[in-house]
Amino acid sequence: MPHSDWSFYPGNYAQDIRKLDRRNKKWYFEVKNEFKQASITLKWSGLEQVEYYALSLTDLDAHQKIDLYNIAEYTFNLEKGGIRHFKLTAKIKHLDKGRF
């Protein structure tokens, strides 16, 4: 995940962990291809453990939004030297008082 906007230790990171709270979350990340043209698949599992958020993935270049609970993978083609931009969104679901 690119974080050139950070004052301290800017750069690219493999993960970005945030605390659990009542706010919506957004993560922006890139997939880079430095090899030959390729079909790339992003996969996810274990979302049943994320009960307080509605999760979606947006392919910012293809303008496609995916509900992560309904689809377990996303495949796209990427040319050599290409970069694909994504946004992962976690929107808080309605919660009863006293939870979380």
C-alpha positions in Angstrom: 0.0 0.0 0.0 1.5 3.3 -1.0 1.9 5.8 1.8 3.9 8.6 0.3 1.7 11.0 2.2 3.1 9.9 5.6 5.4 12.3 7.4 7.5 9.5 9.0 8.6 6.4 7.1 6.8 7.1 3.8 6.9 4.3 1.2 5.2 1.1 0.1 3.8 -1.3 2.7 2.5 -4.9 2.5 0.0 -4.3 5.2 -1.9 -1.5 6.9 -3.5 -2.4 10.2 -6.0 -0.2 11.9 -7.8 -0.3 15.2 -11.4 -1.6 15.4 -13.8 1.3 16.0 -17.1 2.8 14.8 -15.7 4.5 11.8 -15.7 3.5 8.1 -12.3 2.5 6.8 -10.6 2.8 3.4 -7.4 1.4 2.1 -5.8 2.2 -1.2 -3.4 -0.2 -2.8 -1.7 -1.0 -6.1 -0.8 -4.2 -7.9 2.3 -3.8 -10.0 3.5 -6.2 -12.8 7.2 -6.1 -13.6 7.2 -9.3 -15.6 5.4 -10.4 -18.8 1.7 -9.8 -19.4 -0.3 -11.8 -16.8 -3.7 -12.7 -15.6 -3.7 -11.8 -11.9 -6.2 -13.1 -9.3 -6.9 -11.5 -5.9 -8.5 -13.9 -3.4 -9.9 -13.6 0.1 -11.5 -15.8 2.7 -12.4 -15.8 6.4 -14.8 -12.9 6.1 -17.3 -14.5 8.4 -15.0 -13.3 11.2 -15.6 -9.7 10.1 -19.2 -9.3 11.3 -19.3 -5.6 12.0 -18.3 -4.3 8.6 -19.6 -4.5 5.0 -16.5 -5.1 2.8 -16.1 -4.1 -0.8 -13.2 -3.9 -3.3 -13.2 -1.3 -6.0 -11.0 -1.6 -9.1 -10.4 2.1 -9.6 -9.1 1.7 -13.2 -11.9 -0.6 -14.4 -14.6 1.3 -12.3 -15.8 -2.0 -10.9 -17.0 -2.6 -7.3 -17.1 -6.1 -5.8 -19.0 -7.1 -2.7 -16.4 -9.3 -0.9 -19.1 -11.5 0.8 -20.6 -12.5 -2.6 -17.5 -13.1 -4.7 -14.3 -14.8 -3.3 -11.9 -13.7 -6.0 -11.3 -11.1 -8.7 -9.2 -11.7 -11.8 -7.8 -9.0 -14.2 -5.1 -8.8 -16.9 -2.1 -6.6 -16.4 0.6 -5.7 -19.0 4.3 -5.8 -18.2 5.1 -2.6 -16.3 1.4 -2.0 -15.6 -0.1 -0.8 -12.3 -3.7 -1.4 -11.2 -5.2 0.8 -8.5 -7.7 -0.5 -5.9 -9.7 0.7 -2.9 -10.8 -1.6 -0.1 -13.7 -0.2 1.9 -15.0 -1.4 5.3 -18.4 0.3 6.1 -19.7 -0.1 9.6 -23.0 -2.1 9.9 -25.7 -1.0 12.2 -24.9 -2.1 15.8 -26.9 -2.5 18.9 -25.8 -0.2 21.8 -23.1 -1.7 24.0 -21.5 -3.8 21.2 -18.1 -2.9 20.0 
